[in-house]
């Protein structure tokens, strides 16, 4: 039992010492935001798809997923990553 405790303490102590000098300052250089959207350009298409599905007898869950697919297709057409 003493060997197990000593081994655990030694592993923790030596791994802390080994990692002590490995951390250096990290800098982020040239951080740029490629596209910024203030509003969702595909929200109208999503809402229209949800309403269409509900009008045709879909449940709320089915309409939600139908709208999500329409939103994803619109975003792909605009080449915007969700």
Secondary structure as GFF3:
##gff-version 3
##sequence-region A 1 82
A	DSSP	alpha_helix	2	19	.	.	.	ID=ss1
A	DSSP	alpha_helix	43	55	.	.	.	ID=ss2
A	DSSP	alpha_helix	60	77	.	.	.	ID=ss3
###
